[in-house]
């Protein structure tokens, strides 16, 4: 299988590309529509993808090659499966790493408290190096009360997690 990359850049260097993860689904669907040229050109024209910024690269542009990547099947694979749409149509895929996504959501909403739910087999957990641990301390350090809910049967040595005092950081454990 051949590896392919899609390069997303900000042509005005204003930082828009750094927030693209929020728009990936609609961005690729919009790109796909733009690649469907109303005139049916051979590679690129002003009616589809050729504009002032690409005028010097016109010979290398090939909308058909891009259409080979942005297929309907590929676009559908970006959609969140129905079984994970816990919030109905308000559900969306998260492209950031989970701790960063939680941090952005919690701080963006000016939350006073957050509850993090754990899952999986507790024997497989490595709490000492867990990103969950770092996130809980980061949230607690910013005055956001943090509660970590663990399944009742899980037995784990939480002193690894709280070796410097969870309560002093506003972190509580429930189960």
N, C-alpha and C positions, 0 to 999 in steps of 0.2 A: 504494500500500500504506500502510495506516495504522500508525503507530508506537504500540506499547503498552509500558507499563512495569509492572513488578511491584515494589512497595515492600516491603522486608523491614525490619522494625524490631524493636527490643528493648523490650518494653513495661515492663520493670523497670529499664532503663538500666544493666544489669549488664555490658554488653559482649558479649553472646552473638551479636548480629548481625554483629560484626566477624569472627567465625570461621565464618560460614555457608557459605563456599565448600566446606568439607569435607563438608557435608551437603546440598548443593543437589539432587542427584538424589533422595535419599530424602525430603527436605522437600517437593518438588513432588508426588511420588507420594502422600505422606501427605495433603497438602492436597487432591489430587484425590479420594481416598477419603472424606475428610471432607465434601466437597461433594456426594457422592452420599447425599442425605438418606434415612434409612430410612423416614421418613413421607411422602416425596415432596412436601414443602412448596413453596409458590409462590416464596419468595425466601430466607428464612432463618428458622430456628427453633432452639430449644435442643437439638434432636436432631442438628443439623449444625454450623452456624457461629456461631450467636448465643449469646453468653455474657455474663457480667456486664460485661466491659469494653466490649462493643459495644452495650449497651442503649440508649445515646443516639443511636446511628447505625443502629438497626434499619431505619428507613425507607429508608436508602440502600443497604443490603446486598442483593445479588442473586447468589445462588449460581449461577444459570443463566448469567449473564454471565461469571463466573469459569470455569465449565465450558467456555464457548466459547473461552477462552484455553488452559486446561490440558487440551487434547485428548490423546487417546492418541497421536496422530501427533506432537504437540509434545513430549510426554514421551519418546517413542522417539528424537526428534532429540537429546536430551541424552545418550543412551547412547553410549559410546565404540564406534566401529565395530570389528568383529572384526579387521580388518587392522591395527589399532593396539593390540590387546590383547597386547602383547609379553610380559606377565607373567600371561597367562591371566585368571582371575577376579579376581586381585589388581590388575589394571590399572584405572585410573580416569581420567576427564578431569581436567585441571588447569586451574583457573579463574584462578589468580594469574598475574602476569607471570612468565616463565620464570626470570629471575635471582632474584626473591623466592622462588619455589617451591624452587629449588635451595638457596638460603640456609637456608630453614626446614628442609628435609630434612636437610641436612648438619649444621647446628648442633643440630637436634633429636635426631640420632643420635650426637652427640659424635664425629663422624668426625675422623680424623687426616689423611686425604688424600682428594682428589677428582680424578677425571679427567673433563674436559669434551671432548666430541667435536664437531668442526665438520663442516659439510657445505655443499653447494651450490657455486656457482661462485665461486671465489676472486676473480675479477675484480670481483664484485659486493660484496665485503666492504669495509666501512669500519671497520677495526680501531681507528682513533684515537678514534672516538666510540662504539664498540661497548659495549653493556651487559655483554658477556662480559668485556671488559677491566676494567671497574669491579668486576664480581663476582670475577674472579681476584685483583685487588688486595685486595679486602675479605676474601676467604677467606685469602689469604696473610698479611694484616695480623693475622689472628686465629690465626696459627700452624698453619693447615690447609694442608698441602702440596697444591699445585694443579698438575695436569698438563693441558695442552691438546693433544689429539691432532688433527692435521690430516692430510688425505689427502696421500699422497706426491706426486702430480703438482702439488699447489697450490704456487704460487710467489707469495710475498707478502713485502713489506718489514716484517719483524717488529720493526724498530727503532721503528716507529710505536707498536707495542703495548708495547714494553719500554723506552721512552725513559728511564725512571728506574731501570732495573735489575731485571729479573724475578727473577733469582736471589736478590737480597737480600730479596725478598718470598716466596721459596719457590715460585716459579712456574717450571715447566719446560715446554718445547715438545718434542713428539715427532711423528714423521711417518713 
